Amino acid sequence: MNHKNTPTCKPATLNVLVTGGGGFLGKAIVRKLIERGDRVSSFSRGNYDDLSRLGVKQIQGDLGDKRAVSAACQGMDMVFHVAAKAGVWGPFQAFYQANVKGTQNVIAACQEHAVPYLVHTSSPSVIYDGRGSMEGVNESAPYPSTFQTAYQQTKAQAEQMVVATSTEQLKTIILRPHLIWGPGDNHLAPGILARAGKILMVGNGQNKVDTIYIDNAVDAHLQAGDALQANPELSGRIYFISQGEPVREWDMVNHILKAGNKPLVTRSISQRTAFLMGAILESIHKIFRLKSEPRMTRFLAHELSTAHWFDISAAKKDWGFNPKVTSEEGLEKLKKWLEENQYATD
């Protein structure tokens, strides 16, 4: 069956749970669901005033708490499982508890309460083997035999569980967004701006990567959920989503710095130097059991100096994904938001 131009019209009002509803992507998904008339609950460890003002039911809890997750999923028509522990450093068990055990609990809760649809947020990093660039890769790319980080490994495990659990009773769909950015960002842009003037380019700066503007990432999640209802044959499938236009990674870093009126990156170090620096810092952190994240790791050295962009034609064909906000428009919106939130300084 050809799913091209699959209709993704808005179905009847749904009861929807968003795990990680207090985070960057999760909160944006919550807002969009509210705008279109769905009844939305958020499952997070914290409580957020802006969600309360939207009329969102907030359920506080930890993904590792099976009872809490089960209670949150009761009575839901669809779950957007966005919450995860991200990062390139930290104890494996912490990532396993959030990403693997947490996803197990979400799946079990959906099955227990007969939730028919699950949209799972994954990451392209689950297929990265650390051996070099990935250009134009599609969803047929295999998982690597070994992983460089606990995040990659546990997200890959979670993704495979969601695929395996796809049944007539619980239909699932998995999205792999890469480098989400835009207004409301509490990680990528603020982190770059906080290190302005100290950042060194790794490599020659020619490596291209995928990114995705926050509104486009949100649209993709809702479209995928709608398409899953309209076409159950999509269940168990995985999709890359992005702006559809790879950009040089260090150009993007400088675009964000420019939006925040910060000095651009002009100095560089070789990939080899960054890799050796990462190895040394990793050793120091392990020996002295430092809880902070190293400023450089071997994985990060590779990530900052190699190309990684992906083929999004499957999402376009199967459910009509089409990024509406261009990168240029998004950067203007980001600049305005940074100024309003005092991230940008003259």
Secondary structure, DSSP 8 states (H G I E B T S, - for coil): ---TT------S--EEEEETTTSHHHHHHHHHHHHTT-EEEEEESS--HHHHHTT-EEEE--TT-HHHHHHHHTT-SEEEE------S-S-HHHHIIIIIIHHHHHHHHHHHTT--EEEEE--GGGG--SSS-EEEE-TT----SS-SSHHHHHHHHHHHHHHHT--SSSEEEEEEE-SEESTT-SSHHHHHHHTTTT--EESSS--EE--EEHHHHHHHHHHHHHHHHH-GGGTTEEEEES-SS-EEHHHHHHHHHHHTT------EE-HHHHHHHHHHHHHHHHHTT--S--S--HHHHHHTTS-EEE--HHHHHHH-----S-HHHHHHHHHHHHHHTT----
